[in-house]
Amino acid sequence: MDKANELAWWQQTIAYEVYPKSFLDTVGQGTGTIAGITQKLDYLQKLGVGALWITPCYKSPMVDNGYDVQDYYAIDPSFGTMDDMDELIARGREHGIRVVMDLVFNHTSDQCTWFQASKESRDSEYADWYVWRDAKPDGSAPTNWRSIFGGSAWEWCEERGQYYLHTFAKQQPDLNWECDEVRKALFDIANYWADKGVGGFRIDAITYIKKPPVFEDGPADGEDGLYPVHAATANTPGILDFLHEFKAAVRDGRDIFMVGEANGVAADELDKWVGTDGVFDMLFEFSHTHVPMGEAEIWCRPVTWELADLKRALVASQRATATNGWYPAFFENHDQPRSTVNFFRCEGPLADKAKVLGAVLLTTRGTPFLYQGEELGFGNATWKSIDEFDDVQTRAQYDFAKGEGLSDAEALAACVRFSRDNARTPLQWDASENAGFSTAMPWLPVHDDYATCNVAAQEADPGSPLVWYRTLASLRAARPELIAGDWQELLSDDENVFAFERTLEDARTVTLTNFSDKNVEYDESLVAGLSVLAGSQGDATPGALRPLEAVIFG
Ligand code: NOJ
């Protein structure tokens, strides 16, 4: 048995994230459906996908597009029915694709029956299920924490005469994990879905579940006088005890994986979270996405960065998971602007940029997580006014920017650059009306470029990003060192090139990616004895890279 086959199925495969609202609408309503995902399983299989993470599709008022769950045991009617979901899970397996559910366990919707009962009275059976606190003596909020979406993280509740904590929107009250019944209810939900045969879970916002023992004001970091809730509560000591309990109740004994979304966990803490002594199989940490956006993720506060910063972050994550745990490699998800804009400082064709990132993603060590549209080289969308955005966070970031004294145009520019809606426009399937996504007016506009940038056009173009991604997926499947091999950075001092090698026994591949718009030369001896396996711009010359070119030698 070769080394790659000794790894778990989820380490050998490629994962793909679907944002169901924007994937494919099969009923003509302007928003996507689960049946739409089932319809495209062949498409996903051709990309080498074996794990399909679907962002929340449970019953929800959709204030945060499903991340405000009303009922974890029901599918939202806008997406279809539980039968549709069962069908997707079953058909997926026939395609070698296992569905991965998104567990939103830090908070629920304020419409969830648990919260409705909790807010009714302090004597309710659910009284302790959420994080309730009395007002300060002057009636103001218990602390000056700012929610991640902006504004106070506390909301007054008249019925209870108390405030409740919401790390995100006020319609997303935080659950109280200290309450035994809460943890049991959440583990039951996870087991219900695991019993349905899903392949794993992506666990939302998990670093916020443990609150500090004492709630205190922090130093204001903005004109609003507030202190980020992230700084007050993320990764609070004791969190891992909860998560070990979670793992024992859900993960142990099953052939599934759990990947946590862990903003606030640094690369050097990863060994406590993943691997032999850890609680998850993989952890999305965000050190590389913080490079272009800044750690505080305040969109209107510009950061300057260089490729060296991005390389440092990527290398640190590789090192941290080299001997323990496993890395979920990603450049995009539904919360990030498009990677073709985010990770380049130079101008140049989006298709070339997408191929550069694809080369890194699909040949690095770890499970690659693609996000819908990334394989087509999507760019950010075109936005002309704040009213065009749907996203709750974008509107909050706009208000925050205005509060900081920015003009309308400056606040808009920050949202245009960083809005999560950039990643949420409909997937473009063909050149027909609404890009083949829906026969009705889509909930967010399709890109201006849909007539040329779409799946059908790219399938017919051997030089397209889609064909490149498919080529890389085949290469990855055919070369065990790309899955199981060691990872070592090359050309670490190069300002323009990110390069690394993968080695396993006698096999070696080298990935060279030029993130700049310059011609770059490197020492040919680096690839001595190897030949070109794939070049993003056709024939490649050892020792030289064209602007925005990626070459894989082996
Ligand atoms: C992280 C999710 O990825 C994001 O989309 C959501 O808004 C927050 N968690 C709150 O659930």
Boltz pocket constraint, residues with backbone or C-beta under 6 A from the ligand:
constraints:
  - pocket:
      binder: B
      contacts: [[A, 64], [A, 67], [A, 68], [A, 104], [A, 168], [A, 204], [A, 205], [A, 261], [A, 334], [A, 335]]
      max_distance: 6.0
